[in-house]
């Protein structure tokens, strides 16, 4: 890195430090936030306890009154018959569906294993068959005991929740395999003869997408015709699947897309965030670091109340996502609502090709944290294609990162070379600039600057020539900052001592936690910091006295690696590895360029440039012409001077 690059990095660091300092909360605010967190955690624990008690109480009452299937079949006592009758009456036409036994059916292909419960007819759990958790156990996106997936509506002046009623499977086949051909799993919630709500799940081979249809048959006689909509509730407790709870939690967010409009999301860092949306929505996504559950409505959702609650650190769950949606219902005798459920990896090429709504871009790739604007474009149009191309031929992702770094540095080499030559020109002209500063006193700063710029102009030197490589390299470095932690290809991929390139590597666990650093030592981060120090020292040796002009510069140059060491210890090992390689290659390129760029030859060429007549630019010629006209005008009208 040259002087301009270091200046840019230092300015960025100063901005970050300044922002952190001036936005730092006061001790009073910290204490208030801590007390609020304790209060929220206490409320959550109480709420969870109450929910468990209520659920257990409900199940106990139901079991006591029904005695499971035996009571239904034998109807032995008058007391039991009375209780059954009371339950049926409380649910009206859905009374028969209030009594039943929970059974499970499996709909699967090579990618996913969808477990469906007859209670609620809902997805009970989803297993990613090609992936494992960080501890090598089965990777399940959610488990049924912590989810709600169903409709709420009024029927015959009774509030009905489909999540608590028993559907009837339309097939005796408990395991439905869609690995070879498209398969369906159909469940019906009966409300009388020829009156039912039917859930149909359709899965194709090699797909992560499940078509989900809701069919209302004869329900115009049961559900109020003037409703206009039905409430649909989707609640999920998001489990921790990766190493590093805090890091994974940072990438766990609730997203949604407005109908024919932009994508938005709830805060990932807030303990509680919610949004009341009164306009139509195309899809809602419960996104984790590497996997997502997405509900896509083929006919837009009318409105929704969305909520995200964070669990306490190192809990088995990360966040609780709630979606209370209003879906259109016209009250017809034969009405159908169509959705699609995506259960799968956050992989750009998969999400990009999902298209369940004709002539509309779903923009599902917006859930991927690839950075803002230009950084996102670099990732989409350069980094991801290059990464995928190399992945076709090489299975070791450590080697892929190495080759990708070499290719990027080769592409940027002409700009790196130009930057070095520009720095060399500035360096050899420094003695002449020192002479100018000796002749012109400090109080005539404008005159000093004009003389310096005149020297640069005569020698043919652009003082900003070294900034161009910085403009090209910084966006790429920042794009990589977003790419590596969100790249599922690196998940659980080992290289050298790193067991997972998508998470931090650790060669030593500390018996204590260092603020801003953590409780472990990441070797890739350490190597990155050391390589930065060597790179900084190499570049500072050619700056020749710039530290005297900017006394704090040298200290800041060496502070930057220390700051990076603190920041990156918890980050992706693949990212630290990439930055380490980038620094090593930059050092090598600088050493090679030094052998071929001779300062004496550079100075000789600059002196020759001074002797050449300088052709004025059109702009400069116009300025000179205007000045000449003003002088002539002043001579003609001496009184106006």
Helices and strands as residue ranges (DSSP letters): H 3-22, H 27-66, H 68-74, H 78-90, G 92-98, E 104-108, E 112-117, E 123-132, E 138-140, G 144-146, E 147-155, E 158-161, G 162-164, E 168-169, E 175-177, E 183-190, E 196-203, E 209-217, G 219-221, E 229-239, H 245-250, E 253-258, E 263-265, E 272-277, E 281-287, E 291-301, E 303-310, E 317-328, E 334-345, H 348-352, G 364-367, H 374-378, I 379-383, H 384-391, H 397-428, H 430-439, H 445-459, H 467-486, G 488-490, E 508-514, E 518-521, H 523-540, H 546-549, H 553-568, H 573-596, H 599-611, H 618-636, G 638-640
